[in-house]
């Protein structure tokens, strides 16, 4: 399911700022990595010339708007991805996804993501041969990458694939 999330941070040094980021999320791991963030909105107030004076009002407005956001679009996207069967077998799924050059994934990445999807099928509540199961496996697999740029490549591919599936379902 979807959850609402918010990050707040403040820096009091000369170039610092008070920042608030609100969003929907699918999940968050122990390393505070947010998965499936959408409807991200950010407030940034730089500490100069009294800009912080109306901060309370601005934060309250943003929190009110955030609490009233509809999740209908995201729920529909998840439903479409759960219902979208990529192929029947693991081998067919790997081949079909590898043929999709827009994803930019290697066969090794697709295979590993599928295997992670098998491991986490209960959490995803979707089999690995569905778009949602595979996307879930891909984001789980990305967390095994030692470098953020490598994780980002895989997570972006997951987002592109979800967008493709939602567009097909529309």
N, C-alpha and C positions, 0 to 999 in steps of 0.2 A: 504493500500500500504506500500511499504518499504521506509524508509528514511535512510540517512546516518547520523551517529552520531560520535562525538568525545568528549572525556574528556581530559582536561589538568589540571595537578596540580603540585605544586612545594613545596618542603620543604627545608628550608635553614639550618636546624639544622644538626649537624654532621652525623647522620645516615640517613638523608633524601635523597630524590632523586627527579629529575624531571621525571614526568611520563606522557605518552600520550597513550590513548587507543582509537582505531578507530573501527567502527563496523557498521553493518546494524541493523536497529531496526524496529519493527512493530509500536510501540507506546511508549510514555513516559507520565507518570502521573505527577500531580502537586508535588509529593514528589520526583521527579527525579528518579523514578524507571523505568528502561528500560525494555520493554516487547519485546520478540521475537528477542533478540540479536543474530546475527550470524556473521561469518567471523571476529571474534574479534581478534585484533592484538594489542600488547602492546609494547611500548618503555619505558625503564627504565634506567635512567642515574644517577648513584650515584655520589654525589658531592665529588670526591676525585681525586687527581693526574691529574688534567687537563682534566678529562673526559668530561667536559661540553664544551670544546673548539669547537668541531665539531658538537655541538648539532643542530645548524641551518640547516646544510646539512642533518643530520639524520632525523630531523622533516620534512624537505621539501621532502625527498625521501619517507618517510612513507605517507605523505599527497598525493603525486602524485600517489603512488600505490593504496591508499585507494580510490581516486577519479576515478580510472580506473577499479575497481572491477566490474565484471559482476554480475547482480542479477538474471540471468537466472535460476539457481538452486532454489533459494528461491521462485521466482515467480511460478515455476513448482510445488514446494511443497505446496504452498498456493492453487493453482488451484486444485491439487489432493485432498487436504483436504476439499475444498469447494464442490467438486463433490462427495465425499465419504459419502453416507448416512449410518449411523450406524444402524438405524431401523426406523420404521414408527412412533411409538408412544413414548411418554415420558417414560412410564413403560418399554417398550421393550429396549429402549436405556439404561436405568438404569441397567436393568438385564444383558444386553450384556456386558456393560462396567465392571460391578461388577464381572462377570465371568472371565474377563481378569486379572488374578492375577499379571501379569507383571507390571500393572499400580500401584498396591499397594494402591488403593483407597478404602475407606469405602463406603458403600451404602449411608451414610449421605453426604459424600463429593461429590459423584456423583450427588445426588439429588440436593444439593445446587448449584453445578456448572451448572447443567442443568437450574435451575431457574434463575441464573445470566445470562446464555446464552439467555434465553427468554427476559430478561430485556434489554440486550445489542445487540439484534439481528440486529438492524439497523446499529450499529457501525461495527459489524463483517461482515455485508453484507452476512450473511449466517445463515440459520435456526439452531436452537439448536440441531436438530437431525442429523446434519452433523458433520463430524469430526472437521471442522474449527469452526463452531458455538460452539460446546462443548468445544474445546480447549480455545477459546476466553472466554467462561463463566468460565472455570476452572481458568484461570489466573486472571479474575476479582474477582472471589470468593477468590482466595489466598490473595488478597489485604485486605481482611477483617480480616485476622489472625493477632493477636497481636504480635506474635513472628516470627522473620525472619526464624528460622529453620522450622516452620510450613508452612510458605509461600514457602520456598524452596522445601519442599516435594511435594507440589501441582504443583509448576511450573516445577519441574523435571518430574513429571508424565505427564504433558502436552507435554513436549518435547519428552518423550518416545513415547507417543501416536502418535504425528506427525511423528516421525521416522517410526513407524509401518505402518501408513497409506501410507506414501511415498513409503516404500518398497513394499507394496501390489500393488501400482499403477504402479510400475516399470516393 
